[in-house]
């Protein structure tokens, strides 16, 4: 993947995890309050340390 860090924000809840070069996905298990919330996600490139938006969340 070429990613070293994954950041997830859902409403006011934020989580960040380091990821190894061999991983192809990361799973977050988070208890959230009921209601609509904005989901945002970012990945940090392992080489350039550039942060960009992640394009897929399931």
N, C-alpha and C positions, 0 to 999 in steps of 0.2 A: 504494500500500500504506500510506502514511503512516508508514513505518518508517524509522529512520535507522541502526539497528545491529542485527545478528543475532549471537547467541551460541549456540554449540553445545558440549555436553559429552557425551563418550562415554567411560565409565569414567574414567580419569585424564587423558584428552586433552581440552584445551579450545581452542577457536578462536573469535575474534571478528572480524567484518568490518563496515565501514561500508557502507551501501547507498544508492544514489541514489534520489530520489523516483520516477523513471520505471521502476525495476526491478520486475519482478513475481516474481522468484525469485533465489535465490543457491545456488551449488553449492560444496560442500566436497569435496575429494579427500584422504582421510586413510588412511594405512596403519595398521591396527589389529592388535594381537595377537589370536591365536585365543582364543575363549572368550566366555562370556556377559558382557555389560556393560549398564549402564543408559544409555539415551540421554535427554538432556534438552536442550531448546531454548527460547530466549527471544528476544523482539524488543523493541526500545526505540522507543517512540512518538516521532515527529519533533517534534510540538508540545509535548506535556506532559513528555517525557523519562521517562515511566512505563515500567517494564519489566513485560512479561507473558509468559506461556507461549505458545509457538508451537504450533498445534494440528495441524500436518501435517509429516511428514518422510517422504521416499520414498527 
